[in-house]
Amino acid sequence: MTKLTNKIGVIVDSFGVGVREGLRKAKGVGAEGVQIYAVKGEMDPAALSPAARKELRNYISGLGLEISALCGDLGGHGFQIKQENVHKVEKSKRILDLAVELGTQIVTTHIGVVPEDKEGAIYHTMLEACEELSVYANSVGGYFAIETGPETAERLKGFLDNLSGKGVSVNFDPANMVMVTGDDPVRGVRLLRDYIVHTHVKDGVRHQIVDPRAVYGSIGFDPMSHENIATMLAEGKIFEELPLGEGKVDFPAYFAALQEIGYKGYLTIEREVGHHPEVDIRKAVEFIKAYR
């Protein structure tokens, strides 16, 4: 296998210590880039003046870091609820504006579980919102990158193929596939090759088969044992995120697939659980470097 040349990123929020300290820790563990949540608090676009944006960009650059992407996940059911989409689409555009000002073209997000029924109202509501986002992203040279996991790669590709341009693309997360849909990340990379603009490096294992709608939520879906599923999810009985190399993601094959399609972007480490995130992230950086 040809050695990796991709830069290594870290999600600043994974450290759980605030943006500035998280940036310093990202530098300390050997990352070359960072991804930052930009939905609320100090990183909410509405809270950052032009001067503050310039100062933040200079601060990040001064640490010798780049921004691989911002995270603009607005929660809820993504873009499944038509009456909420006016606000969510507008907020998403402002997050992309911030991303461009800070030196990145990419905002990662969840759009909600793409339904199987292509003729249903929810599917068309999601398409309408994503088409508006795609057109806007195309106009500013940016991307809204949908994170993989809530549906199979095949279904996601079918959805994206209905949009004009590539303004809405993919943030590829192999662990979400392994843990939730049981999809094969290598096959997923090949299927989504034309859309992948950012990736996460995360590992995990699936203990039980579960409907992805029970994990991510979906309008009109109400599992009979919802409380029980929520408890099982919290206790890691359905799936479990693990440090890199300890789960079921076949990283040699995954990295090889990314090279096969010519992916040149960031490999950004995400750690959403665990009591010692800095230790886990430092090990993750070393894990990826071993493939260089």
C-alpha positions as CSV (number, residue, x, y, z in Angstrom):
1,M,0.0,0.0,0.0
2,T,1.2,3.5,-0.9
3,K,1.9,5.5,2.3
4,L,-0.6,8.1,3.3
5,T,0.1,11.7,2.6
6,N,-3.2,13.1,4.0
7,K,-3.0,15.7,6.8
8,I,-4.2,14.8,10.2
9,G,-7.0,16.8,11.8
10,V,-8.7,16.7,15.2
11,I,-12.1,17.9,16.3
12,V,-11.3,20.6,18.9
13,D,-14.5,19.9,20.8
14,S,-13.4,16.3,21.5
15,F,-11.1,17.6,24.2
16,G,-14.0,19.2,26.1
17,V,-12.0,22.2,27.2
18,G,-13.2,25.1,25.1
19,V,-12.0,26.4,21.8
20,R,-8.7,28.1,22.6
21,E,-7.4,25.4,25.0
22,G,-8.7,22.7,22.6
23,L,-6.7,24.4,19.8
24,R,-3.5,24.3,21.9
25,K,-4.1,20.7,22.8
26,A,-4.7,19.8,19.1
27,K,-1.3,21.3,18.3
28,G,0.2,19.4,21.3
29,V,-0.9,16.0,20.2
30,G,0.6,16.5,16.7
31,A,-2.4,17.5,14.6
32,E,-2.0,19.6,11.5
33,G,-5.6,20.8,11.3
34,V,-8.7,21.2,13.4
35,Q,-12.4,21.0,13.0
36,I,-14.6,23.2,15.2
37,Y,-18.3,23.2,16.1
38,A,-19.8,26.5,15.0
39,V,-23.4,26.3,16.0
40,K,-23.7,28.0,19.3
41,G,-21.7,29.7,22.1
42,E,-18.5,31.5,21.3
43,M,-18.3,30.0,17.8
44,D,-21.9,30.9,16.8
45,P,-21.5,33.1,13.6
46,A,-23.8,35.7,15.2
47,A,-21.4,36.0,18.1
48,L,-18.3,36.6,16.0
49,S,-17.6,40.1,14.7
50,P,-15.4,40.6,11.6
51,A,-12.6,41.6,13.9
52,A,-13.1,38.5,16.1
53,R,-13.1,36.3,13.0
54,K,-9.8,37.8,11.8
55,E,-8.2,37.4,15.2
56,L,-9.3,33.8,15.5
57,R,-8.0,32.9,12.0
58,N,-4.7,34.6,12.9
59,Y,-4.6,32.7,16.3
60,I,-5.1,29.3,14.6
61,S,-2.5,30.2,11.9
62,G,-0.1,31.3,14.6
63,L,-0.3,27.8,16.1
64,G,0.7,26.4,12.8
65,L,-2.7,24.8,12.3
66,E,-5.3,24.9,9.5
67,I,-9.1,24.5,9.7
68,S,-10.1,21.2,8.0
69,A,-13.8,22.0,8.4
70,L,-16.4,23.6,10.7
71,C,-19.2,21.5,12.1
72,G,-22.6,22.9,11.4
73,D,-24.9,20.1,12.7
74,L,-28.1,21.9,13.9
75,G,-29.5,18.8,15.6
76,G,-33.1,17.7,15.8
77,H,-34.3,15.8,12.8
78,G,-31.9,17.6,10.4
79,F,-33.9,19.0,7.5
80,Q,-37.0,16.7,7.8
81,I,-39.3,19.4,9.1
82,K,-40.4,21.9,6.5
83,Q,-41.4,24.7,8.8
84,E,-38.0,24.6,10.6
85,N,-36.0,24.6,7.4
86,V,-36.2,28.3,6.7
87,H,-34.3,29.0,9.9
88,K,-32.0,26.0,9.6
89,V,-31.0,26.7,6.0
90,E,-30.3,30.3,6.8
91,K,-28.2,29.4,9.8
92,S,-26.3,26.8,7.7
93,K,-25.5,29.5,5.2
94,R,-24.1,31.8,7.8
95,I,-21.9,28.9,9.2
96,L,-20.5,28.4,5.7
97,D,-19.8,32.1,5.4
98,L,-17.8,31.9,8.6
99,A,-16.0,28.8,7.4
100,V,-14.9,30.6,4.2
101,E,-13.7,33.6,6.3
102,L,-11.7,31.3,8.5
103,G,-10.0,29.6,5.6
104,T,-11.9,26.4,4.9
105,Q,-14.5,25.5,2.3
106,I,-16.2,22.8,4.3
107,V,-19.1,22.6,6.9
108,T,-20.0,19.1,8.0
109,T,-23.5,18.3,9.1
110,H,-26.2,15.7,9.6
111,I,-29.4,16.2,7.5
112,G,-31.5,13.5,9.1
113,V,-32.0,9.9,8.0
114,V,-32.7,9.8,4.3
115,P,-36.0,7.8,3.9
116,E,-36.3,4.8,1.7
117,D,-39.5,6.2,0.2
118,K,-38.3,8.6,-2.5
119,E,-41.8,9.7,-3.2
120,G,-42.7,10.7,0.4
121,A,-43.1,14.2,1.8
122,I,-40.0,13.9,4.1
123,Y,-37.7,12.9,1.2
124,H,-38.8,15.9,-0.8
125,T,-38.6,18.3,2.1
126,M,-35.0,17.2,2.6
127,L,-34.2,17.5,-1.1
128,E,-35.7,21.0,-1.2
129,A,-33.5,22.2,1.7
130,C,-30.4,20.5,0.4
131,E,-30.9,21.8,-3.1
132,E,-31.0,25.4,-1.7
133,L,-27.8,24.6,0.4
134,S,-26.1,23.1,-2.6
135,V,-26.8,26.1,-4.8
136,Y,-25.5,28.5,-2.1
137,A,-22.4,26.4,-1.5
138,N,-21.7,26.3,-5.2
139,S,-22.0,30.1,-5.3
140,V,-19.3,30.6,-2.6
141,G,-17.0,27.7,-3.6
142,G,-17.9,25.7,-0.5
143,Y,-19.4,22.4,0.6
144,F,-22.0,21.2,3.1
145,A,-20.6,17.7,3.8
146,I,-23.2,15.2,5.0
147,E,-21.8,12.7,7.6
148,T,-22.3,9.1,6.7
149,G,-24.0,6.6,9.0
150,P,-27.8,7.2,9.2
151,E,-28.4,5.4,5.9
152,T,-26.4,3.2,3.6
153,A,-23.9,4.7,1.2
154,E,-26.1,3.5,-1.7
155,R,-29.1,5.4,-0.4
156,L,-27.1,8.5,0.3
157,K,-25.6,8.5,-3.2
158,G,-29.1,8.2,-4.7
159,F,-30.2,11.3,-2.7
160,L,-27.1,13.3,-3.7
161,D,-27.4,12.4,-7.3
162,N,-30.7,14.3,-7.3
163,L,-29.1,17.6,-6.4
164,S,-27.5,20.1,-8.8
165,G,-23.8,20.5,-8.4
166,K,-21.6,19.1,-5.6
167,G,-22.3,21.9,-3.0
168,V,-23.8,19.2,-0.8
169,S,-21.3,16.4,-0.6
170,V,-20.0,13.9,2.0
171,N,-18.0,13.8,5.3
172,F,-17.1,10.1,5.4
173,D,-17.2,8.5,8.8
174,P,-16.4,4.7,8.6
175,A,-17.2,4.0,12.2
176,N,-20.8,5.2,11.9
177,M,-21.3,2.7,9.1
178,V,-19.9,-0.1,11.1
179,M,-21.8,0.8,14.3
180,V,-25.2,1.7,12.9
181,T,-26.0,0.5,9.4
182,G,-23.5,-2.4,9.2
183,D,-22.4,-1.0,5.8
184,D,-19.0,-1.7,4.4
185,P,-16.8,1.5,4.6
186,V,-14.6,0.4,1.7
187,R,-17.6,-0.2,-0.6
188,G,-19.0,3.1,0.7
189,V,-15.9,5.0,-0.3
190,R,-16.0,3.6,-3.8
191,L,-19.8,4.4,-4.1
192,L,-19.4,7.9,-2.8
193,R,-16.1,8.7,-4.4
194,D,-17.4,11.7,-6.4
195,Y,-18.7,13.4,-3.2
196,I,-16.2,12.8,-0.5
197,V,-14.6,16.2,0.6
198,H,-13.8,15.4,4.3
199,T,-13.4,12.4,6.5
200,H,-13.5,11.4,10.1
201,V,-11.2,8.8,11.6
202,K,-13.1,6.9,14.3
203,D,-13.5,3.3,15.3
204,G,-16.3,1.2,16.8
205,V,-18.2,-2.1,17.0
206,R,-21.8,-3.0,16.6
207,H,-23.2,-5.4,19.2
208,Q,-26.8,-5.5,18.0
209,I,-28.7,-4.7,14.8
210,V,-30.8,-1.6,15.2
211,D,-33.0,0.6,13.0
212,P,-30.9,3.7,12.3
213,R,-34.0,5.8,12.9
214,A,-33.9,4.7,16.6
215,V,-30.4,6.1,16.9
216,Y,-30.7,9.4,15.0
217,G,-34.4,10.0,15.3
218,S,-36.8,10.4,12.3
219,I,-40.2,12.1,11.9
220,G,-43.0,9.6,12.0
221,F,-40.8,6.8,13.5
222,D,-41.6,5.8,17.1
223,P,-40.1,2.5,18.1
224,M,-42.3,0.6,20.6
225,S,-39.5,0.2,23.1
226,H,-38.0,3.7,22.6
227,E,-37.0,4.1,26.3
228,N,-35.4,0.7,26.3
229,I,-33.4,1.6,23.2
230,A,-32.3,4.9,24.6
231,T,-31.0,3.1,27.7
232,M,-29.2,0.5,25.6
233,L,-27.6,3.1,23.5
234,A,-26.4,5.0,26.5
235,E,-24.9,1.9,28.0
236,G,-23.2,0.9,24.8
237,K,-25.2,-2.3,24.4
238,I,-26.2,-1.7,20.7
239,F,-22.9,-0.2,19.5
240,E,-19.7,1.1,21.1
241,E,-17.2,3.7,19.9
242,L,-13.6,2.5,20.6
243,P,-10.1,3.9,20.3
244,L,-8.6,3.5,16.8
245,G,-7.6,-0.1,16.1
246,E,-9.8,-1.6,18.8
247,G,-13.0,-1.7,16.7
248,K,-14.2,-3.3,13.5
249,V,-13.1,-0.6,11.0
250,D,-10.6,-2.2,8.6
251,F,-8.3,0.8,8.5
252,P,-5.7,-0.7,6.1
253,A,-8.5,-1.3,3.6
254,Y,-10.3,2.0,4.4
255,F,-7.1,4.1,3.9
256,A,-6.3,2.1,0.7
257,A,-9.8,2.9,-0.7
258,L,-9.4,6.6,0.0
259,Q,-6.1,6.5,-1.9
260,E,-7.7,4.5,-4.7
261,I,-10.2,7.3,-5.3
262,G,-7.6,10.0,-5.1
263,Y,-8.8,11.6,-1.8
264,K,-6.3,14.3,-0.8
265,G,-8.2,15.9,2.1
266,Y,-8.0,15.7,5.9
267,L,-8.2,12.6,8.1
268,T,-9.9,14.2,11.1
269,I,-10.0,12.4,14.4
270,E,-13.2,12.3,16.3
271,R,-13.5,11.0,19.9
272,E,-17.1,11.3,21.2
273,V,-16.7,9.1,24.3
274,G,-14.1,8.1,26.9
275,H,-12.7,9.6,30.1
276,H,-9.3,10.5,28.7
277,P,-9.9,12.1,25.3
278,E,-6.4,13.7,25.1
279,V,-4.7,10.4,25.6
280,D,-7.0,8.6,23.1
281,I,-6.5,11.4,20.5
282,R,-2.7,11.4,20.9
283,K,-2.7,7.6,20.3
284,A,-5.0,8.2,17.3
285,V,-2.6,10.6,15.8
286,E,0.2,8.1,16.2
287,F,-2.0,5.4,14.8
288,I,-2.5,7.3,11.5
289,K,1.1,8.3,11.3
290,A,2.1,4.7,11.3
291,Y,0.5,4.5,7.8
292,R,2.7,7.3,6.5
